[in-house]
Amino acid sequence: MRSPPKKRGRKIAPLAIAARLNARVMLEAQADGSIAACFDGYSAGLGKFSADAIDRAQGLRAGLPFDRFARGSGNADEEIDLMVRRLGRRGLLEYRLGDRSGKKDRVVIEPQLADYWPQASKLSASDTIVLSRFAYLRRRGNDMILESPRAGALFKVCDSKIAGAIAALAAPQKISRLRRQAGFPGMELLGLLVDSKILFKIGGGDGRRASEGDENLVLWDFHDLLFHTHSTEGRQANPLGGLYPYADVIAPPPAVRPHWPGKNIDLKPFSVAAAETISPYAKLVRQRHSIREFDDQQPITLTELAKFLESTARVQSHWTSKLDFDGDGPDIDYTTRPYPAAGSAYELELYLAVANCEGLERGFYHYDADQHALAPIGAGAPELGLLFQGAEYAMDVAAPPQILITIAARFNRISWKYSAIAYSLILKDVGVLIGMLYMMATDMGLGGCAIGTSNIDLFAKMTGIDFHIEGPVGQFALGRGAKPA
């Protein structure tokens, strides 16, 4: 007797990925054959293109499938590919994943890195995948967002079935098993998520902490890495800085806290007496103020810089202590430096971008606090220029500082010991060190200014160090202050 034929499951059509203009972007053809992207009152030239390419580019409004222009697609259109990549580098594109009709989005990819380009990692039915412990789903308005501080893009999930399938990957799943389940999100999306490190492949086990990334990543807590990437520039595309986002919603909070009720103890009579014997340090504290503009006709000298670094950051001594784990703990090396640090970890490093210093060439240097020496780093001129531009913008000035000090953290130095509070301690150490830099600059008759933002992706490119191993957590502008006009 012949066995009944096996029922075949409905074949799922593969999803198509397409490049699409951001909603706020318009393409405008110019009379000379060039094309410009216009957005938020700005215009960015994209170059000259043929009339046919300009006509086809209008398809980017609804979404232009990659297989109609991308390199290696068999239908490569070099002009359209070039235009799309230029738009992508300026952060003016998003990428939709959906059916080929373009009528229904399943997922929309929003780049967070300037050089993000969607690529799908190769997967096979025998692979086992699991969600990264850094991945999370959240609500943004009426949308569901999937992201990770390690990812170069976030994923707007437009299909609730896909959200459910992703949530199920909290436990490792074999792809051959996933493909038999209802709501399978498709190999295309899984490959994109693996490339973005939102999912990762494991060879066995249960996807525990040590299975993902290198030993430096193991030491990061989820909330610490998220805060690091989302409170700095470089790995996120959210508005950042002094934008007064709630000025139309909430009245400005008062500069001074309202008084507590009840009778106060007046300290002014005691302060008057103390003012007669004010210490040199107290006078220095009162003199300290931020200086954002510098005298480039009389720049800071290398001799002054050496004194400044020795007085604020140089290693003064070394010592070792054994970790007491029932007498079997490792020996831990420590140093003493001019400023206090959490657990004597001294995880902070100083990198100097030099624009104008008498006796020192323009360039990028690491301050070796142990040897009291500057080590040149071969960063390119464009990257150095971007670093200075960021400082100019942050300080709202027309010229770069003579020296821009980037305070970077060796994250593992402090997270090896501290759980849950590691990044918080790093920021406290940054505040202490910046206070020290201000005091020494004031004492030496120099000018200084703390800067509230830094670009962690730019720093990674300039140093060649992955952002989760060592990265900027503060900046300080230094130089000879310009005399008031």
N, C-alpha and C positions, 0 to 999 in steps of 0.2 A: 504494500500500500504506500503510495507516494505521500511524503510528508507535505503539509500545507506550506505554501511559500511564506518566507519571513516578511513581516510588514516593514516597509521602509519609512523612516522618519522624513518629515518634510525637510527638504534641503533649504538651508538658510542662505539667502543671497549675501555675498560679502558686502560689507559696508565700503563706501567710497569716501576718501578723504579729499577735501577741497580747500583751497585758499580763498578767504573772503575778507573784504575790507571791513575794518571797524566801522561801526554805525556812524561815527562822527567824521569819517574821512570821505572826501570827494576827490575824484581825479579830474583834472582840467587840462585839456590839450591847448598848447600855446601855438602862436602863429608860426614859430620857427621849427615846428615839428617836435618840440620837446613836450614832456608831460610833467605836471606837478601834482603833488598830493597836498590838498588843502584841509586843514583841521584847526579848530579852536583859534581862528584868526591868524594862523601861521601857514606858510607855504614851503614845501620842500621839493626841490627839483629832482627828478628821477632820471633825466637824460633825454636824448633824442631817440625816437622810435619811428618805425614805418607807420603809414596810415592804417595798414591792416592790423598791426600789433596794437595800435591805440584803439581801434574798433573792437578787437577781441578782448582787450583789457576791461571793457565795460562789463564783461561777464563776472568780474571780481566782486561786483555788488551783490549778486546772489550766491556766488561761489563758483570757482573754476576748478574742476577735478584735476588732481595731479597728473593722472594718466593722459591728459590732453596736452601737457606741456613739459613735464619734468624730465630731467636728464635720465636717460636709461629707460624711458617709458615706451620707446618705439615711435612715439609721436612728438619727439622733442621739438620744442619751439624755443630757440635760444633767446629771442627777444623777450618773450613772455616770461621765461624762466628768470632772466636777468631782472626784469621789472619786479617780479614777485619777490625775489630775494632782497632787492633794495628796499622794498616796502617792509619786508619782514625785519630787516636789520634796524629799521626805524621804529619798530613796535607798532606798525599801522595795520597789521593783519591779525586775524584769528583763523582757526582751521576747524571746519565742520566735518563731523563724521556722521554719515547718514545714508539714505537711499540715493540712487543715482539721479532721481528726478529733482532733487534739491528741495523738495517740499517739506520734508520732515527731518529735523536734526535729532540725532540720538545723543551725541556728545559734541560740545564745542570746546576747542582747546584754546586757551588764552595764554600766550607766551609771557613768562616772567623774566627771562633772560633775553638780552638784546640779540644774541646770536642763536636763539632757539630755532630749530628746524625739525619738524616732526619726522621721526624715523621709528620704524617698528623692529624690535629685536626678533630674531628668528626663534620660533618655538616649535616643538614637536609634541606629538600626542603623549610621549613618554615623560615629558617634563612635569615636575611638580612645582607649583608656584604658591606664593603666600603674600599677603599684604605686608608692606613695611610697617614696622612699629612707629614710624614717623608719619604715616599716612592718616588722614582724617577726613570725614565728611562733615560739612557744616551748611547752614542756611545763609544765603546772601539775597536779601529781598525775597523774591518768590522762587529762587533757584537753589538747587542743591549743588554744592561745590566739593569736588574731591581734590585734595592737594597734599603736598609734603614739602617741608623746608629743603629737601634734597632735590626736588624736581625743578626742571627748567620751565615748566608750564603748569597751570592748573586746568582742571577738567570740569566744565559745567555739564552735569548729567541731566539730560532732558527726558530720560525714560526711567520710570520708577523700577522697572524690571532689572535694568542695568545696575541701579543702586543696590537692589537686593542681592544680585549676583556678586557684586564687589564686596558687600558686607559678609557674605558667606566665605570669602577668602581670608577671613581672620584666622581660619585653620587651613593648613596646607591642603591643596587639592591637586590631583593629577589631571592634566588637561584632557586625557582620554575620557575621564569620568565626567568632567565639566561639560564636554560637548554633548553628552547624552541628556543633560538636564534642561528643563524648560527655562527660558530666559537666558540662555548662554549668550554672553555679550559679543562673541565673535573673536576670531584670532587677531584681527587687525587691531582692535582696541586693547587686547591683552598685550600684544607686542609693543604698542605705544606706551602702555603703563609700565612695562618692564624697562623700556629704554629710559623712562622718566624716574625710575627707581621708586615708583609707588608700589609696584609688585617686584618680587625678585624670585629667581629660581633657587631651589635648594636640592642638594643631592640626597638628602635623607634627614631623619630627625623630625623635629616639630617646628622649625623656623625660629628657634630661640635667638636671643640677642646676639650671641657670638657668630651666628650664621650670616649676618648681614653686614657687609662692608669690612673695613679693616679694624685693627685694634684701637685706633683713635676714635672711630665712630662708636665702638662699644661703650666708651666712657660717657657719651652724651645722654642726658635725659631728654625725653621728648619735648618738654616745655622749654628747656634751655635752648635747644637748637632752633625751635620755632621762634622764640623771642629774638635770638641773635639775627636770624635772616629777615625777620619782619620789622625790626627796629633800625635797620641799616639799608643803604642802597645796594643795588647790584643783583639781588636775587629775588626781587619782587617788584611788581609794577604798580603798586598802590600809590596814591598821592602822598607826599612825604614833606615834612617841614612846617614852617610857620604859615599855614594856609587859613587860619581862623575858620575852621569848618563849621563852628556853631555860633558864629557872630550874629546870624539872623534868627537864632533859636533861643539862646540863653544870654542874659546880660553878663557883662564882664565881671568875674569874681573880684572882690575887693583885694587891694594889695596887702592889707593888714587884717588879720583875723579879728572878728568881733570880740570885744572884751568879755571875759568870764564875769558872771554876776558876783556880787559880794565885795567885801573890803579887801583892797590890795595892799601889799607891803611896798612902799615907795623906796626904790633903790638909788634915786638920784643924789641924795645927800652923801651917800657913800662913794658914788662915782666921782663927785667933784673933788673929794679928798684924794682919790686915787690918781686923778688926772695930773696932779702936781709931780708925780713920780712915774710917769708912763715909761714903759720899757722900750728899748730900740725895736724889739720885735712888734710890739703893739703899734708903734708908729709906722712900721713897714706895712702892717695889715691895713692900716687906714689909707696908706698911699696907693695900695694896689688897685688897679683898674685895667679893663681890657683895652688894648691898643690894636687897631685893625689896619692902620696905614703906616707905612715904613719909609725911612729915608734911604732911598737907593743910591744917593750920592755919597753917603757914609754908611755902608753896610756893616753888619756884624762881622767880626774878624774870626779867624780860625782859633786864635788864642782865647778869645772870649767864649767861643762855642765849647772848647775843651774844658774850660773852667766851669761853665754852666752844666755840662754833662757829668763832670766829676762830682760836683756838689749836689746833684739831684739823683743820679741813677747808678753811679759806679759801685761795683762789688767791693765791700770793705773787708770781708773776711769769709772763710769757709768753715763749716762744721758738719759733723755727722751724728745722727742719732738712730738707734735701733728701734724699729717698731715692735712693741711688746705684744706679740701673739704667743703667749705661753713660752716665751724664750726662743721662739723660732721665727721671728719676723725679720724682714730684710733691713739692711742699713739704708737710711735715707739721707741724701746730701742736702744741705741747706747753705744759704748765704745770708750775710748781713748787708743791708744797703741803707742809704740815708732816710728812706721813708718806711713806715710800717706796712706790712702786708698780711693778709689772712693766712694763718698757719705758717708764716714765714715761707710761703710757696714761691713768692716773687716770680709769678708767671708772666709778667709784662715785659715786652721788648720794645725798643725804640728804633724806628726807621725814619731816616731824615731825607726829605726831598729838598735839595739845595738849589735855590734859584739865584741867590746873590750873597756870597760870603767871601770876604777878602781872604785869599790864601787857600781856597777850596773850590775845585771845579764843580760846575753845575752837574747834578746827577742825583742818583738814589743810593743811599747808604744804610747799612745796618750798624747800630752802635753796639759793639762788643763790650758789654759792661764789665766783664772779667778782665780783659786785656786793656781796657780803656783805649779802644781803637775804633776807627771807622772802616768797615768793609764795603767796598763798592759792589753794587748789584747792577748787572747789565740790563736794566730796564730800558725800553725803547723811548725815544723822544715823544712819540704820540701819547703813550701811556702817561709819561711824566707830565705832559701838557694837560691831559685830562684831570690828573690829580690836582694840579694847581688851579684849574678852572673850577673844580668842585669847591675848593677853599674860597676862591674869590666870590663865587655865588653864595656860599653859606655866610660869609662875612659882609656881603653886599658892598664890595669894593671893586675898583677898576684894575687893580694890580695884584699879583700874587705876593704872599709873604716871602721874606728873604729865605726863611727856612720853615718848612712844614714838617712837624714831627707827627708821625703816625704811631700811636700806641697800639701795639698788637698783643694778643694773648696766646700763649702756648696752653691751649685749653686742657690738655691731658695732665698738665702739671698740678692743676687744682682739682679737676674732677676725679682724679685717681683716689683722692682722699674723701672729698665731700659729696654727699648724695643730696639731691633735690635743691641745694642752695649754691651750687658751684658757680653758675653764671651770675647770680646775685652778688656773690663775693667778688668776682672779677670786676664788676661795675663799681663796687665800693672801693676797690683798690685803685681803679682809674680815677675816681674822684679825689682820693688822697694824693695820688701822684700829680694830678693837674694842679691841685693846691700848692704842692711843692714847686712845680714849674713856675707858677705865677709869682710866688714869693722870691725865688731866686732871680727871675727876670727883673723884678722891681728893685731888688737889692743891687743888681749890677747896672741899673740905669737902662735896661733894655725894655722892649715892649713885647707883650704876649697876649694871646687871645685863644680861649678854648673854642673848639668847633664841634657842633652837636651831631654832625653826620659824617659817615665814611662809606666808601664803596667797597664791599667785601669781594665782589667779583673782580674788580679792577686790581685790587691788592693781590689776589690769587694769580692773576695773569702776570703781574710785575715780578712776583717772587717765585712762581712755579710751585707754590705750596697750596694744597687743597684747602678750601675754605673752612673745613671742619677740623683741620689740624692746627692751623695758626691763622689768625685774622685780626683785622682792626677793630678796636673797641673804643677808640677815642682819637682826637687830633688836637694839636696845639700849634698855633702860628707864632713864630719867634723872629725877632729882628730888632734893629734900632728904630725906635718909633719916630715918625715924622713930627716935626715941631708944629704946634698949632698955628694956623694961618692968622 
